[in-house]
Amino acid sequence: RDRRNGYATLEEARAGKVVDFGFKTFARCAVCEGLGHKAEGGFTQCSRCTGRGEIREMRNTFFGAFANVVSCAECRGTGQIPNEKCKQCKGEGRTVGTRNVRIEIRPGVEDGQIIKIKDSGEAGERGAGAGDLYVKVRVRKHSLFERRGNDLYIRVPVSIVSLLLGKTIHVPKLGGGT
């Protein structure tokens, strides 16, 4: 990975590489272990939905009355409210933090390819699992070689006389040498 612009070099794309990087995201709250409340604090029935976890909304329109059932915003559909919310995460079960991830870039990776890293994304609310992280690999253009699919192309100036005489033409290799 080229640290100046976040791109992998063509040599790294050919050989593959393991990259460690960190990024800011929601991480599981260390104080309440992602619950959003004290485990021993207990719960109270939600007064807004009376413990059902959903609210029935009625709307009157020109065409008649329509009923709509939605998840209760107060208890978030659980029907219960914790007696003692976590002061660190304010009941969310997650806080903003830095997550460090190790990603294996396999040999032959292409520019724009997306790599999925399971369970390495943002932490879910109130003990829900972490999401997946999707990383888009960028490969910087090379000064000598052009990549087309799995093939590399290079322009080497050759005189017509050298071609006719069958002289050896030295072609640079990716990574140095001929």
C-alpha positions in Angstrom: 0.0 0.0 0.0 1.4 3.4 -0.9 1.0 5.4 2.3 0.9 8.7 0.4 -2.4 8.1 -1.4 -3.9 4.8 0.0 -3.2 2.9 -3.2 -1.5 -0.5 -3.5 1.4 -0.7 -6.0 1.2 -3.0 -9.0 4.0 -5.1 -7.5 1.9 -5.5 -4.3 -1.2 -6.4 -6.4 0.8 -9.1 -8.1 2.5 -10.6 -5.0 -0.3 -10.0 -2.5 0.2 -8.4 0.9 -1.2 -8.3 4.5 -2.2 -4.8 5.5 -3.0 -3.6 9.0 -5.0 -0.4 9.4 -7.2 1.4 11.9 -10.4 3.5 11.4 -12.9 5.3 13.5 -16.3 3.6 13.9 -18.8 2.5 16.5 -17.3 -0.1 18.8 -18.9 -2.2 21.5 -19.1 -0.3 24.8 -16.4 -1.6 27.2 -18.3 -0.5 30.4 -21.7 -2.4 29.7 -20.2 -4.9 27.2 -22.6 -3.7 24.5 -25.9 -4.1 26.5 -26.6 -0.4 27.0 -27.5 -0.9 30.6 -26.4 -2.5 33.8 -27.1 -6.2 33.7 -28.2 -6.3 37.3 -30.4 -3.2 37.1 -33.5 -4.9 35.8 -36.3 -3.6 33.5 -39.6 -1.7 33.7 -42.5 -2.2 31.3 -42.6 0.5 28.7 -45.4 2.9 29.5 -45.8 4.2 25.9 -46.6 0.8 24.3 -47.6 -0.9 27.5 -45.0 -3.7 27.0 -46.1 -4.7 23.5 -43.1 -3.2 21.7 -45.3 -1.6 19.0 -47.7 1.3 18.6 -50.8 1.4 16.5 -51.2 4.7 14.7 -54.5 5.8 13.2 -54.7 8.3 10.4 -57.9 9.8 9.1 -57.9 10.8 5.4 -60.4 11.8 2.8 -60.6 8.1 1.8 -61.2 6.8 5.3 -59.2 5.8 8.4 -56.0 3.9 8.1 -54.2 1.9 10.8 -50.4 1.6 10.8 -48.4 -0.5 13.3 -44.9 0.8 14.1 -42.1 -0.2 16.4 -42.2 1.7 19.7 -39.5 4.4 19.7 -39.3 4.6 23.5 -38.3 0.9 24.0 -37.1 0.2 20.5 -39.6 -2.6 20.1 -38.6 -4.6 23.2 -41.5 -3.6 25.4 -39.1 -3.0 28.3 -36.9 -0.1 29.4 -33.8 -0.7 31.5 -33.9 0.8 35.0 -30.3 2.0 34.8 -28.8 3.0 31.4 -25.0 2.9 30.9 -23.6 6.3 31.5 -20.7 5.7 29.1 -22.7 4.9 25.9 -26.1 6.5 27.1 -28.0 3.2 26.5 -26.7 2.6 22.9 -24.4 -0.3 23.8 -21.6 1.3 21.6 -19.3 4.2 21.6 -17.1 5.8 18.9 -13.7 4.2 19.0 -10.9 3.0 16.8 -11.0 -0.5 15.3 -7.8 -2.2 14.0 -8.2 -4.6 11.1 -5.8 -7.0 9.3 -6.7 -7.6 5.7 -5.1 -10.0 3.3 -4.8 -8.7 -0.2 -4.5 -11.8 -2.3 -2.2 -12.0 -5.4 -3.8 -10.8 -8.5 -6.2 -8.3 -6.9 -7.7 -5.9 -9.4 -8.2 -2.1 -9.1 -11.7 -1.5 -7.6 -12.1 -5.0 -6.3 -14.1 -5.1 -3.0 -13.0 -7.4 -0.2 -15.6 -8.3 2.5 -14.3 -8.8 6.1 -16.9 -10.5 8.2 -17.9 -9.0 11.6 -15.3 -6.2 11.3 -17.7 -3.3 10.7 -19.7 -1.1 13.0 -20.9 -2.5 16.3 -24.6 -2.9 16.5 -26.8 -1.3 19.1 -27.7 -2.9 22.4 -25.7 -6.1 22.0 -26.4 -6.7 18.3 -23.4 -8.1 16.4 -21.0 -6.1 14.3 -21.6 -5.7 10.7 -19.3 -6.6 7.8 -16.6 -4.3 6.6 -16.2 -3.8 2.8 -12.8 -2.6 1.6 -12.3 -1.3 -1.9 -8.8 -2.0 -3.1 -7.2 0.6 -5.3 -4.1 -0.1 -7.4 -2.0 2.8 -8.5 -1.1 3.1 -12.2 2.5 1.9 -13.0 5.0 4.1 -14.7 6.0 1.4 -17.2 3.4 -1.3 -17.3 -0.3 -1.2 -18.2 -2.6 -3.8 -16.8 -5.5 -5.2 -18.8 -7.2 -8.0 -16.8 -4.5 -10.4 -15.8 -2.1 -9.3 -18.5 0.6 -6.7 -18.4 1.6 -4.6 -21.4 4.7 -2.5 -22.0 5.9 -0.4 -24.9 9.5 -1.0 -25.7 11.1 1.0 -28.5 12.8 -1.3 -31.1 14.4 -0.4 -34.3 13.4 -2.2 -37.5 17.0 -3.2 -38.1 17.1 -5.0 -34.7 13.9 -6.8 -35.6 15.2 -7.9 -39.0 18.6 -9.1 -37.6 16.8 -11.0 -34.8 18.6 -9.2 -32.0 17.7 -10.0 -28.4 15.3 -7.3 -27.0 15.6 -6.7 -23.2 12.1 -6.2 -21.6 12.0 -4.9 -18.1 10.3 -7.1 -15.4 7.8 -6.0 -12.9 9.8 -5.3 -9.8 13.1 -4.6 -11.6 15.5 -6.5 -13.8 15.2 -7.6 -17.4 
